[in-house]
Amino acid sequence: MTLDEESARATSLLRGKVVKQIVRHREQEVLIKFEDGSLMYADSEIKVEISILPID
């Protein structure tokens, strides 16, 4: 699967989901819990930075 295909699949699976909680156990991981019980997990060998940009 290409990166573009992976991105499109993730976009499709996440469309309409509402974030319930973001959990950080370590600098290298992020767990996002959604209201419907779905989970999204990211893990890396280096620190993962979270950036959230407001929409004007």
C-alpha positions in Angstrom: 0.0 0.0 0.0 1.4 3.4 -0.9 1.5 6.3 1.5 -1.3 8.0 -0.5 -3.5 4.9 -0.3 -2.8 4.6 3.4 -3.7 8.2 4.0 -6.9 7.9 2.0 -7.9 4.7 3.9 -7.2 6.4 7.3 -9.2 9.5 6.2 -12.1 7.3 5.3 -12.0 5.3 8.5 -11.7 8.5 10.7 -14.3 10.6 8.9 -17.1 11.7 11.3 -15.4 10.3 14.4 -15.4 12.4 17.6 -12.3 12.4 19.8 -13.1 11.4 23.4 -9.5 11.5 24.9 -5.9 11.7 23.9 -3.5 9.6 26.0 0.3 10.0 26.2 2.1 7.3 28.2 5.5 8.1 26.7 6.9 10.9 24.4 7.1 8.4 21.6 3.4 7.3 21.6 0.0 8.8 21.1 -3.3 7.0 21.7 -6.5 8.7 20.5 -9.8 7.3 21.9 -13.0 8.1 20.0 -16.6 8.3 21.4 -17.6 5.2 19.5 -14.9 3.1 21.2 -12.4 3.1 18.2 -8.8 3.7 19.0 -5.9 5.2 16.9 -2.4 4.5 18.1 0.9 6.0 16.9 4.3 4.8 18.1 7.7 5.9 17.0 11.4 5.5 18.0 11.7 9.2 18.4 9.5 11.8 20.3 6.1 12.3 18.6 5.0 15.9 18.6 1.3 16.9 18.5 0.3 20.0 16.7 -3.2 21.3 16.6 -3.9 24.3 14.3 -7.0 26.4 14.9 -9.4 27.0 12.0 -10.1 30.7 11.5 
